[in-house]
Amino acid sequence: MGTIVGLALLLQDQQPVLVAVLGSLALVIVACWFWLVVRK
């Protein structure tokens, strides 16, 4: 039981990191697409 709670807390703690990584990845994709459109 304690391990499950610890794992849940760890995942909850890691969530902002995951959101930041996904957000920056989306930003890079949008920036690349925008750059390609502007270059044409």
mmCIF entry with sequence, helices, sheets and N, C-alpha, C, O atoms, coordinates in Angstrom:
data_MODEL
# 
_entry.id   MODEL 
# 
_entity.id                         1 
_entity.type                       polymer 
_entity.pdbx_number_of_molecules   1 
# 
_entity_poly.entity_id                      1 
_entity_poly.type                           'polypeptide(L)' 
_entity_poly.nstd_linkage                   no 
_entity_poly.nstd_monomer                   no 
_entity_poly.pdbx_seq_one_letter_code       MGTIVGLALLLQDQQPVLVAVLGSLALVIVACWFWLVVRK 
_entity_poly.pdbx_seq_one_letter_code_can   MGTIVGLALLLQDQQPVLVAVLGSLALVIVACWFWLVVRK 
_entity_poly.pdbx_strand_id                 A 
# 
loop_
_entity_poly_seq.entity_id 
_entity_poly_seq.num 
_entity_poly_seq.mon_id 
_entity_poly_seq.hetero 
1 1  MET n 
1 2  GLY n 
1 3  THR n 
1 4  ILE n 
1 5  VAL n 
1 6  GLY n 
1 7  LEU n 
1 8  ALA n 
1 9  LEU n 
1 10 LEU n 
1 11 LEU n 
1 12 GLN n 
1 13 ASP n 
1 14 GLN n 
1 15 GLN n 
1 16 PRO n 
1 17 VAL n 
1 18 LEU n 
1 19 VAL n 
1 20 ALA n 
1 21 VAL n 
1 22 LEU n 
1 23 GLY n 
1 24 SER n 
1 25 LEU n 
1 26 ALA n 
1 27 LEU n 
1 28 VAL n 
1 29 ILE n 
1 30 VAL n 
1 31 ALA n 
1 32 CYS n 
1 33 TRP n 
1 34 PHE n 
1 35 TRP n 
1 36 LEU n 
1 37 VAL n 
1 38 VAL n 
1 39 ARG n 
1 40 LYS n 
# 
_struct_asym.id          A 
_struct_asym.entity_id   1 
# 
_struct_conf.conf_type_id            HELX_P 
_struct_conf.id                      HELX_P1 
_struct_conf.pdbx_PDB_helix_id       AA1 
_struct_conf.beg_label_comp_id       GLY 
_struct_conf.beg_label_asym_id       A 
_struct_conf.beg_label_seq_id        2 
_struct_conf.pdbx_beg_PDB_ins_code   ? 
_struct_conf.end_label_comp_id       ARG 
_struct_conf.end_label_asym_id       A 
_struct_conf.end_label_seq_id        39 
_struct_conf.pdbx_end_PDB_ins_code   ? 
_struct_conf.beg_auth_comp_id        GLY 
_struct_conf.beg_auth_asym_id        A 
_struct_conf.beg_auth_seq_id         2 
_struct_conf.end_auth_comp_id        ARG 
_struct_conf.end_auth_asym_id        A 
_struct_conf.end_auth_seq_id         39 
_struct_conf.pdbx_PDB_helix_class    1 
_struct_conf.details                 ? 
_struct_conf.pdbx_PDB_helix_length   38 
# 
_struct_conf_type.id          HELX_P 
_struct_conf_type.criteria    ? 
_struct_conf_type.reference   ? 
# 
loop_
_atom_site.group_PDB 
_atom_site.id 
_atom_site.type_symbol 
_atom_site.label_atom_id 
_atom_site.label_alt_id 
_atom_site.label_comp_id 
_atom_site.label_asym_id 
_atom_site.label_entity_id 
_atom_site.label_seq_id 
_atom_site.pdbx_PDB_ins_code 
_atom_site.Cartn_x 
_atom_site.Cartn_y 
_atom_site.Cartn_z 
_atom_site.occupancy 
_atom_site.B_iso_or_equiv 
_atom_site.pdbx_formal_charge 
_atom_site.auth_seq_id 
_atom_site.auth_comp_id 
_atom_site.auth_asym_id 
_atom_site.auth_atom_id 
_atom_site.pdbx_PDB_model_num 
ATOM 1   N N  . MET A 1 1  ? 0.838  -1.210 0.000   1.00 0.00 ? 1  MET A N  1 
ATOM 2   C CA . MET A 1 1  ? 0.000  0.000  0.000   1.00 0.00 ? 1  MET A CA 1 
ATOM 3   C C  . MET A 1 1  ? 0.868  1.253  0.000   1.00 0.00 ? 1  MET A C  1 
ATOM 4   O O  . MET A 1 1  ? 0.613  2.195  -0.750  1.00 0.00 ? 1  MET A O  1 
ATOM 5   N N  . GLY A 1 2  ? 1.892  1.256  0.846   1.00 0.00 ? 2  GLY A N  1 
ATOM 6   C CA . GLY A 1 2  ? 2.786  2.413  0.953   1.00 0.00 ? 2  GLY A CA 1 
ATOM 7   C C  . GLY A 1 2  ? 3.522  2.693  -0.352  1.00 0.00 ? 2  GLY A C  1 
ATOM 8   O O  . GLY A 1 2  ? 3.768  3.847  -0.702  1.00 0.00 ? 2  GLY A O  1 
ATOM 9   N N  . THR A 1 3  ? 3.872  1.622  -1.070  1.00 0.00 ? 3  THR A N  1 
ATOM 10  C CA . THR A 1 3  ? 4.599  1.772  -2.344  1.00 0.00 ? 3  THR A CA 1 
ATOM 11  C C  . THR A 1 3  ? 3.729  2.457  -3.394  1.00 0.00 ? 3  THR A C  1 
ATOM 12  O O  . THR A 1 3  ? 4.205  3.295  -4.160  1.00 0.00 ? 3  THR A O  1 
ATOM 13  N N  . ILE A 1 4  ? 2.439  2.088  -3.419  1.00 0.00 ? 4  ILE A N  1 
ATOM 14  C CA . ILE A 1 4  ? 1.490  2.664  -4.384  1.00 0.00 ? 4  ILE A CA 1 
ATOM 15  C C  . ILE A 1 4  ? 1.317  4.165  -4.121  1.00 0.00 ? 4  ILE A C  1 
ATOM 16  O O  . ILE A 1 4  ? 1.306  4.971  -5.051  1.00 0.00 ? 4  ILE A O  1 
ATOM 17  N N  . VAL A 1 5  ? 1.182  4.524  -2.845  1.00 0.00 ? 5  VAL A N  1 
ATOM 18  C CA . VAL A 1 5  ? 1.032  5.918  -2.452  1.00 0.00 ? 5  VAL A CA 1 
ATOM 19  C C  . VAL A 1 5  ? 2.293  6.708  -2.811  1.00 0.00 ? 5  VAL A C  1 
ATOM 20  O O  . VAL A 1 5  ? 2.216  7.832  -3.307  1.00 0.00 ? 5  VAL A O  1 
ATOM 21  N N  . GLY A 1 6  ? 3.444  6.105  -2.553  1.00 0.00 ? 6  GLY A N  1 
ATOM 22  C CA . GLY A 1 6  ? 4.725  6.738  -2.885  1.00 0.00 ? 6  GLY A CA 1 
ATOM 23  C C  . GLY A 1 6  ? 4.885  6.950  -4.381  1.00 0.00 ? 6  GLY A C  1 
ATOM 24  O O  . GLY A 1 6  ? 5.373  7.989  -4.826  1.00 0.00 ? 6  GLY A O  1 
ATOM 25  N N  . LEU A 1 7  ? 4.468  5.951  -5.151  1.00 0.00 ? 7  LEU A N  1 
ATOM 26  C CA . LEU A 1 7  ? 4.537  6.024  -6.613  1.00 0.00 ? 7  LEU A CA 1 
ATOM 27  C C  . LEU A 1 7  ? 3.592  7.103  -7.143  1.00 0.00 ? 7  LEU A C  1 
ATOM 28  O O  . LEU A 1 7  ? 3.942  7.853  -8.054  1.00 0.00 ? 7  LEU A O  1 
ATOM 29  N N  . ALA A 1 8  ? 2.392  7.172  -6.565  1.00 0.00 ? 8  ALA A N  1 
ATOM 30  C CA . ALA A 1 8  ? 1.402  8.185  -6.954  1.00 0.00 ? 8  ALA A CA 1 
ATOM 31  C C  . ALA A 1 8  ? 1.926  9.591  -6.664  1.00 0.00 ? 8  ALA A C  1 
ATOM 32  O O  . ALA A 1 8  ? 1.757  10.499 -7.477  1.00 0.00 ? 8  ALA A O  1 
ATOM 33  N N  . LEU A 1 9  ? 2.561  9.768  -5.504  1.00 0.00 ? 9  LEU A N  1 
ATOM 34  C CA . LEU A 1 9  ? 3.149  11.057 -5.133  1.00 0.00 ? 9  LEU A CA 1 
ATOM 35  C C  . LEU A 1 9  ? 4.300  11.418 -6.062  1.00 0.00 ? 9  LEU A C  1 
ATOM 36  O O  . LEU A 1 9  ? 4.468  12.581 -6.429  1.00 0.00 ? 9  LEU A O  1 
ATOM 37  N N  . LEU A 1 10 ? 5.090  10.422 -6.440  1.00 0.00 ? 10 LEU A N  1 
ATOM 38  C CA . LEU A 1 10 ? 6.218  10.638 -7.351  1.00 0.00 ? 10 LEU A CA 1 
ATOM 39  C C  . LEU A 1 10 ? 5.713  11.083 -8.729  1.00 0.00 ? 10 LEU A C  1 
ATOM 40  O O  . LEU A 1 10 ? 6.254  12.016 -9.323  1.00 0.00 ? 10 LEU A O  1 
ATOM 41  N N  . LEU A 1 11 ? 4.678  10.409 -9.226  1.00 0.00 ? 11 LEU A N  1 
ATOM 42  C CA . LEU A 1 11 ? 4.087  10.760 -10.520 1.00 0.00 ? 11 LEU A CA 1 
ATOM 43  C C  . LEU A 1 11 ? 3.477  12.163 -10.488 1.00 0.00 ? 11 LEU A C  1 
ATOM 44  O O  . LEU A 1 11 ? 3.605  12.933 -11.439 1.00 0.00 ? 11 LEU A O  1 
ATOM 45  N N  . GLN A 1 12 ? 2.817  12.474 -9.381  1.00 0.00 ? 12 GLN A N  1 
ATOM 46  C CA . GLN A 1 12 ? 2.209  13.791 -9.210  1.00 0.00 ? 12 GLN A CA 1 
ATOM 47  C C  . GLN A 1 12 ? 3.289  14.876 -9.183  1.00 0.00 ? 12 GLN A C  1 
ATOM 48  O O  . GLN A 1 12 ? 3.087  15.983 -9.684  1.00 0.00 ? 12 GLN A O  1 
ATOM 49  N N  . ASP A 1 13 ? 4.436  14.540 -8.591  1.00 0.00 ? 13 ASP A N  1 
ATOM 50  C CA . ASP A 1 13 ? 5.567  15.459 -8.499  1.00 0.00 ? 13 ASP A CA 1 
ATOM 51  C C  . ASP A 1 13 ? 6.216  15.663 -9.864  1.00 0.00 ? 13 ASP A C  1 
ATOM 52  O O  . ASP A 1 13 ? 6.722  16.744 -10.162 1.00 0.00 ? 13 ASP A O  1 
ATOM 53  N N  . GLN A 1 14 ? 6.198  14.612 -10.693 1.00 0.00 ? 14 GLN A N  1 
ATOM 54  C CA . GLN A 1 14 ? 6.825  14.668 -12.020 1.00 0.00 ? 14 GLN A CA 1 
ATOM 55  C C  . GLN A 1 14 ? 5.938  15.308 -13.086 1.00 0.00 ? 14 GLN A C  1 
ATOM 56  O O  . GLN A 1 14 ? 6.425  15.641 -14.166 1.00 0.00 ? 14 GLN A O  1 
ATOM 57  N N  . GLN A 1 15 ? 4.654  15.486 -12.804 1.00 0.00 ? 15 GLN A N  1 
ATOM 58  C CA . GLN A 1 15 ? 3.714  16.016 -13.787 1.00 0.00 ? 15 GLN A CA 1 
ATOM 59  C C  . GLN A 1 15 ? 4.120  17.372 -14.372 1.00 0.00 ? 15 GLN A C  1 
ATOM 60  O O  . GLN A 1 15 ? 4.063  17.528 -15.592 1.00 0.00 ? 15 GLN A O  1 
ATOM 61  N N  . PRO A 1 16 ? 4.532  18.368 -13.559 1.00 0.00 ? 16 PRO A N  1 
ATOM 62  C CA . PRO A 1 16 ? 4.955  19.648 -14.145 1.00 0.00 ? 16 PRO A CA 1 
ATOM 63  C C  . PRO A 1 16 ? 6.123  19.504 -15.114 1.00 0.00 ? 16 PRO A C  1 
ATOM 64  O O  . PRO A 1 16 ? 6.214  20.248 -16.091 1.00 0.00 ? 16 PRO A O  1 
ATOM 65  N N  . VAL A 1 17 ? 7.013  18.554 -14.850 1.00 0.00 ? 17 VAL A N  1 
ATOM 66  C CA . VAL A 1 17 ? 8.157  18.299 -15.734 1.00 0.00 ? 17 VAL A CA 1 
ATOM 67  C C  . VAL A 1 17 ? 7.658  17.771 -17.078 1.00 0.00 ? 17 VAL A C  1 
ATOM 68  O O  . VAL A 1 17 ? 8.118  18.205 -18.134 1.00 0.00 ? 17 VAL A O  1 
ATOM 69  N N  . LEU A 1 18 ? 6.713  16.829 -17.028 1.00 0.00 ? 18 LEU A N  1 
ATOM 70  C CA . LEU A 1 18 ? 6.128  16.247 -18.236 1.00 0.00 ? 18 LEU A CA 1 
ATOM 71  C C  . LEU A 1 18 ? 5.393  17.307 -19.050 1.00 0.00 ? 18 LEU A C  1 
ATOM 72  O O  . LEU A 1 18 ? 5.514  17.349 -20.274 1.00 0.00 ? 18 LEU A O  1 
ATOM 73  N N  . VAL A 1 19 ? 4.633  18.163 -18.370 1.00 0.00 ? 19 VAL A N  1 
ATOM 74  C CA . VAL A 1 19 ? 3.906  19.257 -19.025 1.00 0.00 ? 19 VAL A CA 1 
ATOM 75  C C  . VAL A 1 19 ? 4.885  20.228 -19.679 1.00 0.00 ? 19 VAL A C  1 
ATOM 76  O O  . VAL A 1 19 ? 4.650  20.693 -20.795 1.00 0.00 ? 19 VAL A O  1 
ATOM 77  N N  . ALA A 1 20 ? 5.976  20.532 -18.991 1.00 0.00 ? 20 ALA A N  1 
ATOM 78  C CA . ALA A 1 20 ? 6.987  21.446 -19.527 1.00 0.00 ? 20 ALA A CA 1 
ATOM 79  C C  . ALA A 1 20 ? 7.666  20.864 -20.760 1.00 0.00 ? 20 ALA A C  1 
ATOM 80  O O  . ALA A 1 20 ? 7.900  21.573 -21.739 1.00 0.00 ? 20 ALA A O  1 
ATOM 81  N N  . VAL A 1 21 ? 7.982  19.567 -20.713 1.00 0.00 ? 21 VAL A N  1 
ATOM 82  C CA . VAL A 1 21 ? 8.625  18.890 -21.847 1.00 0.00 ? 21 VAL A CA 1 
ATOM 83  C C  . VAL A 1 21 ? 7.691  18.860 -23.056 1.00 0.00 ? 21 VAL A C  1 
ATOM 84  O O  . VAL A 1 21 ? 8.111  19.170 -24.171 1.00 0.00 ? 21 VAL A O  1 
ATOM 85  N N  . LEU A 1 22 ? 6.420  18.486 -22.840 1.00 0.00 ? 22 LEU A N  1 
ATOM 86  C CA . LEU A 1 22 ? 5.439  18.446 -23.928 1.00 0.00 ? 22 LEU A CA 1 
ATOM 87  C C  . LEU A 1 22 ? 5.170  19.838 -24.482 1.00 0.00 ? 22 LEU A C  1 
ATOM 88  O O  . LEU A 1 22 ? 5.010  20.007 -25.691 1.00 0.00 ? 22 LEU A O  1 
ATOM 89  N N  . GLY A 1 23 ? 5.122  20.823 -23.614 1.00 0.00 ? 23 GLY A N  1 
ATOM 90  C CA . GLY A 1 23 ? 4.899  22.204 -24.030 1.00 0.00 ? 23 GLY A CA 1 
ATOM 91  C C  . GLY A 1 23 ? 6.032  22.737 -24.880 1.00 0.00 ? 23 GLY A C  1 
ATOM 92  O O  . GLY A 1 23 ? 5.794  23.375 -25.906 1.00 0.00 ? 23 GLY A O  1 
ATOM 93  N N  . SER A 1 24 ? 7.262  22.483 -24.463 1.00 0.00 ? 24 SER A N  1 
ATOM 94  C CA . SER A 1 24 ? 8.424  22.939 -25.224 1.00 0.00 ? 24 SER A CA 1 
ATOM 95  C C  . SER A 1 24 ? 8.527  22.215 -26.562 1.00 0.00 ? 24 SER A C  1 
ATOM 96  O O  . SER A 1 24 ? 8.935  22.803 -27.564 1.00 0.00 ? 24 SER A O  1 
ATOM 97  N N  . LEU A 1 25 ? 8.153  20.930 -26.573 1.00 0.00 ? 25 LEU A N  1 
ATOM 98  C CA . LEU A 1 25 ? 8.164  20.141 -27.807 1.00 0.00 ? 25 LEU A CA 1 
ATOM 99  C C  . LEU A 1 25 ? 7.146  20.696 -28.804 1.00 0.00 ? 25 LEU A C  1 
ATOM 100 O O  . LEU A 1 25 ? 7.435  20.828 -29.993 1.00 0.00 ? 25 LEU A O  1 
ATOM 101 N N  . ALA A 1 26 ? 5.955  21.017 -28.306 1.00 0.00 ? 26 ALA A N  1 
ATOM 102 C CA . ALA A 1 26 ? 4.913  21.612 -29.154 1.00 0.00 ? 26 ALA A CA 1 
ATOM 103 C C  . ALA A 1 26 ? 5.377  22.967 -29.686 1.00 0.00 ? 26 ALA A C  1 
ATOM 104 O O  . ALA A 1 26 ? 5.125  23.300 -30.844 1.00 0.00 ? 26 ALA A O  1 
ATOM 105 N N  . LEU A 1 27 ? 6.046  23.739 -28.853 1.00 0.00 ? 27 LEU A N  1 
ATOM 106 C CA . LEU A 1 27 ? 6.563  25.053 -29.237 1.00 0.00 ? 27 LEU A CA 1 
ATOM 107 C C  . LEU A 1 27 ? 7.605  24.934 -30.342 1.00 0.00 ? 27 LEU A C  1 
ATOM 108 O O  . LEU A 1 27 ? 7.610  25.734 -31.277 1.00 0.00 ? 27 LEU A O  1 
ATOM 109 N N  . VAL A 1 28 ? 8.491  23.937 -30.242 1.00 0.00 ? 28 VAL A N  1 
ATOM 110 C CA . VAL A 1 28 ? 9.513  23.682 -31.264 1.00 0.00 ? 28 VAL A CA 1 
ATOM 111 C C  . VAL A 1 28 ? 8.862  23.301 -32.595 1.00 0.00 ? 28 VAL A C  1 
ATOM 112 O O  . VAL A 1 28 ? 9.272  23.790 -33.648 1.00 0.00 ? 28 VAL A O  1 
ATOM 113 N N  . ILE A 1 29 ? 7.849  22.432 -32.552 1.00 0.00 ? 29 ILE A N  1 
ATOM 114 C CA . ILE A 1 29 ? 7.137  22.000 -33.763 1.00 0.00 ? 29 ILE A CA 1 
ATOM 115 C C  . ILE A 1 29 ? 6.452  23.193 -34.440 1.00 0.00 ? 29 ILE A C  1 
ATOM 116 O O  . ILE A 1 29 ? 6.546  23.358 -35.657 1.00 0.00 ? 29 ILE A O  1 
ATOM 117 N N  . VAL A 1 30 ? 5.770  24.018 -33.653 1.00 0.00 ? 30 VAL A N  1 
ATOM 118 C CA . VAL A 1 30 ? 5.093  25.206 -34.183 1.00 0.00 ? 30 VAL A CA 1 
ATOM 119 C C  . VAL A 1 30 ? 6.110  26.185 -34.770 1.00 0.00 ? 30 VAL A C  1 
ATOM 120 O O  . VAL A 1 30 ? 5.876  26.762 -35.832 1.00 0.00 ? 30 VAL A O  1 
ATOM 121 N N  . ALA A 1 31 ? 7.232  26.371 -34.085 1.00 0.00 ? 31 ALA A N  1 
ATOM 122 C CA . ALA A 1 31 ? 8.285  27.275 -34.559 1.00 0.00 ? 31 ALA A CA 1 
ATOM 123 C C  . ALA A 1 31 ? 8.881  26.789 -35.886 1.00 0.00 ? 31 ALA A C  1 
ATOM 124 O O  . ALA A 1 31 ? 9.110  27.591 -36.792 1.00 0.00 ? 31 ALA A O  1 
ATOM 125 N N  . CYS A 1 32 ? 9.130  25.492 -36.000 1.00 0.00 ? 32 CYS A N  1 
ATOM 126 C CA . CYS A 1 32 ? 9.670  24.909 -37.240 1.00 0.00 ? 32 CYS A CA 1 
ATOM 127 C C  . CYS A 1 32 ? 8.684  25.066 -38.393 1.00 0.00 ? 32 CYS A C  1 
ATOM 128 O O  . CYS A 1 32 ? 9.075  25.434 -39.501 1.00 0.00 ? 32 CYS A O  1 
ATOM 129 N N  . TRP A 1 33 ? 7.401  24.785 -38.132 1.00 0.00 ? 33 TRP A N  1 
ATOM 130 C CA . TRP A 1 33 ? 6.348  24.925 -39.146 1.00 0.00 ? 33 TRP A CA 1 
ATOM 131 C C  . TRP A 1 33 ? 6.238  26.383 -39.601 1.00 0.00 ? 33 TRP A C  1 
ATOM 132 O O  . TRP A 1 33 ? 6.146  26.659 -40.797 1.00 0.00 ? 33 TRP A O  1 
ATOM 133 N N  . PHE A 1 34 ? 6.248  27.306 -38.651 1.00 0.00 ? 34 PHE A N  1 
ATOM 134 C CA . PHE A 1 34 ? 6.156  28.736 -38.940 1.00 0.00 ? 34 PHE A CA 1 
ATOM 135 C C  . PHE A 1 34 ? 7.344  29.200 -39.778 1.00 0.00 ? 34 PHE A C  1 
ATOM 136 O O  . PHE A 1 34 ? 7.188  29.972 -40.725 1.00 0.00 ? 34 PHE A O  1 
ATOM 137 N N  . TRP A 1 35 ? 8.540  28.715 -39.414 1.00 0.00 ? 35 TRP A N  1 
ATOM 138 C CA . TRP A 1 35 ? 9.774  29.060 -40.133 1.00 0.00 ? 35 TRP A CA 1 
ATOM 139 C C  . TRP A 1 35 ? 9.726  28.560 -41.586 1.00 0.00 ? 35 TRP A C  1 
ATOM 140 O O  . TRP A 1 35 ? 10.152 29.256 -42.507 1.00 0.00 ? 35 TRP A O  1 
ATOM 141 N N  . LEU A 1 36 ? 9.205  27.353 -41.771 1.00 0.00 ? 36 LEU A N  1 
ATOM 142 C CA . LEU A 1 36 ? 9.068  26.779 -43.118 1.00 0.00 ? 36 LEU A CA 1 
ATOM 143 C C  . LEU A 1 36 ? 8.070  27.579 -43.957 1.00 0.00 ? 36 LEU A C  1 
ATOM 144 O O  . LEU A 1 36 ? 8.295  27.802 -45.146 1.00 0.00 ? 36 LEU A O  1 
ATOM 145 N N  . VAL A 1 37 ? 6.981  28.004 -43.346 1.00 0.00 ? 37 VAL A N  1 
ATOM 146 C CA . VAL A 1 37 ? 5.956  28.790 -44.041 1.00 0.00 ? 37 VAL A CA 1 
ATOM 147 C C  . VAL A 1 37 ? 6.525  30.153 -44.446 1.00 0.00 ? 37 VAL A C  1 
ATOM 148 O O  . VAL A 1 37 ? 6.312  30.608 -45.570 1.00 0.00 ? 37 VAL A O  1 
ATOM 149 N N  . VAL A 1 38 ? 7.234  30.790 -43.544 1.00 0.00 ? 38 VAL A N  1 
ATOM 150 C CA . VAL A 1 38 ? 7.831  32.109 -43.798 1.00 0.00 ? 38 VAL A CA 1 
ATOM 151 C C  . VAL A 1 38 ? 8.912  32.022 -44.886 1.00 0.00 ? 38 VAL A C  1 
ATOM 152 O O  . VAL A 1 38 ? 9.043  32.926 -45.711 1.00 0.00 ? 38 VAL A O  1 
ATOM 153 N N  . ARG A 1 39 ? 9.670  30.943 -44.881 1.00 0.00 ? 39 ARG A N  1 
ATOM 154 C CA . ARG A 1 39 ? 10.761 30.757 -45.844 1.00 0.00 ? 39 ARG A CA 1 
ATOM 155 C C  . ARG A 1 39 ? 10.287 30.643 -47.292 1.00 0.00 ? 39 ARG A C  1 
ATOM 156 O O  . ARG A 1 39 ? 11.014 31.008 -48.216 1.00 0.00 ? 39 ARG A O  1 
ATOM 157 N N  . LYS A 1 40 ? 9.070  30.137 -47.490 1.00 0.00 ? 40 LYS A N  1 
ATOM 158 C CA . LYS A 1 40 ? 8.562  29.918 -48.856 1.00 0.00 ? 40 LYS A CA 1 
ATOM 159 C C  . LYS A 1 40 ? 8.426  31.213 -49.586 1.00 0.00 ? 40 LYS A C  1 
ATOM 160 O O  . LYS A 1 40 ? 8.014  31.227 -50.746 1.00 0.00 ? 40 LYS A O  1 
# 
